[in-house]
Amino acid sequence: MRHSSLCPSSRPFLAGSHLPSGVGLLAFLGLLLGSVPADATVAEQRARLPPPAECEDPIAGIWRAHHFIATYGTWYIRTLEIHREAEGQPRLTGLVWADYWYGTAKDENPPECRPGAGYHAVIRMPAEGSFRDGEVVFGGTSWSLERLVCGSGSHGYNPDRFTGRIDPALQEFQSVNNDGGTAVNEPAVFRRIKCFDAPAPVPSVAVAPPPPFSSTRQGSCHCSVGVPRPRGWLGAVLVPLGGAAARRRARRRWS
């Protein structure tokens, strides 16, 4: 997951899959001294998420996590688009999206992008995984930079790989991410926020029927006349001729 890294020039120490030993030592000492803020609690992460969606399939749907990694001063909104490869089968396919930016613990939303400061990017990852007995494994197989919102620099990324157990009552799973780089059992709470099997919306536009045609009575039959009768001198000539022709046809049928 980590921009192990999408590494903007403003944070060169994040390049590669491992932090330099000096940075790691400083982070360790900071934790001991209490100067590095702790990652958000499960309750705080839940409070940032949209309401849960209960779907027919226990795993298919859109899942989201929104959390802060204090060690690197980085916010993430991760979205999993999970599909079953075949109905009832354990194999999963889909996408992982990582929308992330640098900031403080208060920057729950991306701060304003300013020239020479800040970094914000969106990563797209084709993904696959499995779902068996409530356990989900889902991760990216490759990655691409979908959008660089703010900042600059060379780019690299380790595809995220999440594992966890679904809680059907909450429509959530508490995951850990292992990306083969700096993310080692990194926690995040995912909640399902949308179903793929939701019913189609009911049309809201009422279509009124066309106005009825005028009717005339011919014998015992009510017939709709869709062509208006000619008026004026043309009607005075054509209507009597039409009536006479109809009477002649009727006499021939019954003679």
C-alpha positions as CSV (number, residue, x, y, z in Angstrom):
1,M,0.0,0.0,0.0
2,R,2.5,2.6,1.2
3,H,4.0,4.9,-1.3
4,S,6.8,2.6,-0.7
5,S,6.2,4.5,-2.5
6,L,4.6,7.2,-4.5
7,C,7.4,9.4,-3.4
8,P,7.1,13.1,-4.0
9,S,10.3,15.1,-3.9
10,S,9.0,16.9,-0.8
11,R,9.3,13.6,1.1
12,P,12.3,11.8,-0.5
13,F,12.8,9.5,2.6
14,L,9.7,7.5,1.5
15,A,11.3,6.2,-1.7
16,G,11.7,2.5,-1.9
17,S,10.2,-0.3,0.1
18,H,12.0,0.3,3.3
19,L,12.6,3.4,5.4
20,P,16.2,4.4,6.1
21,S,17.4,3.2,9.4
22,G,17.8,6.7,10.8
23,V,14.1,7.5,10.1
24,G,13.1,4.2,11.6
25,L,15.0,4.9,14.8
26,L,13.5,8.4,15.1
27,A,10.0,7.0,14.7
28,F,10.8,4.4,17.4
29,L,12.1,7.0,19.7
30,G,9.1,9.2,19.0
31,L,6.7,6.4,20.0
32,L,8.6,5.8,23.2
33,L,8.5,9.5,24.0
34,G,4.9,10.0,23.0
35,S,5.7,12.6,20.4
36,V,4.3,10.6,17.4
37,P,0.4,10.5,17.5
38,A,-1.2,7.1,17.5
39,D,-3.2,5.8,14.6
40,A,-7.0,6.4,14.8
41,T,-9.1,3.9,16.8
42,V,-11.7,1.6,15.3
43,A,-14.5,3.9,16.6
44,E,-12.9,6.9,15.0
45,Q,-12.5,5.2,11.7
46,R,-16.1,4.0,11.8
47,A,-17.4,7.5,12.4
48,R,-15.9,8.7,9.1
49,L,-17.6,6.1,7.0
50,P,-21.0,6.2,5.1
51,P,-23.9,4.1,6.5
52,P,-23.6,0.3,5.9
53,A,-25.4,-1.5,3.0
54,E,-26.8,-5.0,3.6
55,C,-26.6,-7.0,0.3
56,E,-27.7,-10.5,-0.7
57,D,-24.2,-11.7,-1.3
58,P,-22.0,-11.6,1.9
59,I,-18.9,-10.2,0.1
60,A,-19.8,-8.6,-3.2
61,G,-20.1,-4.8,-3.2
62,I,-18.3,-1.6,-2.5
63,W,-16.2,-1.5,0.7
64,R,-14.5,1.6,2.1
65,A,-11.9,2.5,4.7
66,H,-10.9,6.0,5.8
67,H,-7.9,6.2,8.1
68,F,-4.8,8.0,9.2
69,I,-1.3,6.5,9.3
70,A,0.4,8.7,12.0
71,T,3.9,7.3,11.5
72,Y,4.0,8.8,7.9
73,G,1.5,11.6,8.3
74,T,-0.7,10.2,5.6
75,W,-4.4,9.9,5.1
76,Y,-6.0,7.1,3.1
77,I,-9.5,6.6,1.6
78,R,-9.4,3.0,0.2
79,T,-12.2,1.6,-1.8
80,L,-12.6,-2.1,-2.7
81,E,-14.8,-3.1,-5.6
82,I,-15.3,-6.8,-4.9
83,H,-17.0,-9.1,-7.4
84,R,-17.4,-12.9,-7.4
85,E,-15.7,-14.5,-10.4
86,A,-18.7,-16.9,-10.6
87,E,-21.9,-17.1,-8.4
88,G,-21.3,-19.0,-5.2
89,Q,-17.6,-19.5,-5.9
90,P,-14.8,-18.3,-3.5
91,R,-12.6,-16.6,-6.1
92,L,-12.9,-12.8,-6.2
93,T,-12.0,-10.1,-8.7
94,G,-12.3,-6.4,-8.9
95,L,-10.4,-3.2,-8.1
96,V,-8.6,-1.5,-5.2
97,W,-8.5,2.3,-5.1
98,A,-6.2,4.3,-2.9
99,D,-6.8,8.0,-2.5
100,Y,-4.2,9.5,-0.2
101,W,-2.7,12.7,0.9
102,Y,-0.1,14.1,3.4
103,G,-1.3,16.0,6.4
104,T,-1.8,16.2,10.1
105,A,-4.2,14.2,12.2
106,K,-6.8,17.0,11.6
107,D,-6.6,16.8,7.8
108,E,-9.4,14.3,7.5
109,N,-10.2,15.8,4.1
110,P,-7.4,16.8,1.6
111,P,-5.9,20.2,2.4
112,E,-5.8,22.9,-0.2
113,C,-3.2,22.2,-2.9
114,R,-0.5,24.9,-2.9
115,P,2.4,25.2,-5.3
116,G,5.5,23.6,-3.8
117,A,3.6,22.1,-0.8
118,G,1.4,19.1,-0.2
119,Y,0.8,15.9,-2.0
120,H,-2.4,14.1,-3.1
121,A,-2.7,11.1,-5.5
122,V,-5.2,8.4,-6.5
123,I,-3.9,4.9,-7.3
124,R,-5.9,2.2,-9.2
125,M,-5.1,-1.5,-8.7
126,P,-6.7,-4.5,-10.5
127,A,-7.3,-6.9,-7.7
128,E,-8.2,-10.5,-6.9
129,G,-8.7,-12.7,-3.9
130,S,-10.9,-15.2,-2.2
131,F,-13.7,-15.5,0.4
132,R,-14.1,-18.7,2.4
133,D,-15.9,-19.2,5.7
134,G,-16.2,-15.5,6.4
135,E,-12.5,-14.9,5.7
136,V,-11.7,-12.4,3.0
137,V,-8.3,-12.0,1.2
138,F,-8.3,-9.2,-1.4
139,G,-5.4,-7.3,-3.0
140,G,-4.0,-5.5,-5.9
141,T,-2.0,-7.4,-8.6
142,S,-0.5,-4.2,-10.2
143,W,-1.0,-0.5,-9.9
144,S,-1.2,2.7,-12.0
145,L,-1.4,6.4,-11.1
146,E,-5.0,7.3,-11.8
147,R,-4.6,11.0,-10.9
148,L,-2.0,13.3,-9.4
149,V,-4.1,15.9,-7.6
150,C,-1.3,17.8,-6.0
151,G,2.5,17.6,-5.8
152,S,5.2,16.2,-8.0
153,G,8.0,13.6,-8.0
154,S,8.9,10.1,-9.1
155,H,6.4,7.4,-8.5
156,G,6.3,3.9,-7.1
157,Y,3.7,1.9,-5.2
158,N,3.4,-1.5,-3.6
159,P,-0.1,-3.0,-4.3
160,D,-2.2,-3.2,-1.1
161,R,-3.3,-6.7,0.1
162,F,-6.0,-6.9,2.8
163,T,-7.1,-9.8,4.9
164,G,-9.9,-9.9,7.5
165,R,-13.1,-11.5,8.7
166,I,-16.5,-10.3,7.8
167,D,-18.9,-9.2,10.5
168,P,-22.4,-9.6,8.9
169,A,-24.1,-7.7,11.7
170,L,-22.0,-4.6,11.0
171,Q,-21.3,-5.1,7.3
172,E,-17.6,-4.6,8.2
173,F,-14.3,-6.3,8.4
174,Q,-11.3,-5.2,10.4
175,S,-8.4,-5.8,8.0
176,V,-4.6,-5.8,8.1
177,N,-2.6,-4.7,5.1
178,N,0.7,-6.3,4.0
179,D,2.0,-4.8,0.8
180,G,5.5,-6.4,0.8
181,G,7.0,-3.1,1.8
182,T,6.5,-0.7,4.7
183,A,2.9,-1.9,5.4
184,V,3.2,-4.8,7.8
185,N,-0.1,-5.9,9.4
186,E,-1.3,-2.3,9.1
187,P,-4.9,-2.1,10.4
188,A,-7.9,-0.6,8.6
189,V,-11.7,-0.9,9.1
190,F,-13.7,-1.6,5.9
191,R,-17.4,-1.1,5.7
192,R,-19.7,-2.2,2.8
193,I,-21.4,1.0,1.6
194,K,-23.0,-0.2,-1.7
195,C,-24.5,-3.4,-3.2
196,F,-24.3,-4.5,-6.8
197,D,-27.6,-6.4,-6.5
198,A,-29.7,-3.4,-5.5
199,P,-33.1,-3.3,-7.4
200,A,-33.4,-0.9,-10.4
201,P,-34.9,2.5,-9.4
202,V,-38.6,3.0,-10.2
203,P,-39.1,5.5,-13.0
204,S,-40.2,8.8,-11.6
205,V,-41.5,10.3,-14.8
206,A,-45.2,9.8,-15.5
207,V,-46.0,9.2,-19.2
208,A,-49.5,10.5,-20.0
209,P,-51.5,8.6,-22.7
210,P,-52.2,10.4,-25.9
211,P,-55.5,12.3,-26.2
212,P,-58.3,10.1,-27.7
213,F,-59.3,10.4,-31.3
214,S,-62.8,11.7,-32.2
215,S,-65.4,9.0,-32.8
216,T,-68.2,8.5,-35.3
217,R,-70.9,5.9,-35.3
218,Q,-71.3,3.8,-38.5
219,G,-74.1,1.2,-38.2
220,S,-73.6,-0.8,-35.0
221,C,-69.9,-0.1,-34.9
222,H,-67.9,2.6,-33.1
223,C,-65.0,3.5,-35.3
224,S,-62.1,5.9,-34.4
225,V,-61.4,8.3,-37.2
226,G,-57.8,9.4,-37.1
227,V,-57.9,11.7,-40.2
228,P,-59.8,15.0,-39.9
229,R,-62.7,15.6,-42.3
230,P,-61.9,18.2,-45.0
231,R,-63.6,21.5,-44.6
232,G,-64.7,24.4,-46.8
233,W,-65.4,23.9,-50.5
234,L,-63.2,20.9,-50.6
235,G,-65.2,19.1,-48.0
236,A,-68.4,20.1,-49.7
237,V,-67.2,18.2,-52.8
238,L,-65.3,15.2,-51.3
239,V,-67.6,14.2,-48.4
240,P,-70.7,13.7,-50.5
241,L,-68.7,11.8,-53.1
242,G,-67.2,9.6,-50.5
243,G,-70.6,8.8,-49.0
244,A,-72.1,7.9,-52.4
245,A,-69.2,5.6,-53.1
246,A,-69.7,3.9,-49.7
247,R,-73.4,3.4,-50.5
248,R,-72.7,1.8,-53.9
249,R,-70.2,-0.6,-52.3
250,A,-72.7,-1.6,-49.7
251,R,-75.4,-2.3,-52.3
252,R,-73.1,-4.5,-54.3
253,R,-72.2,-6.6,-51.2
254,W,-75.8,-7.2,-50.3
255,S,-77.3,-7.7,-53.8
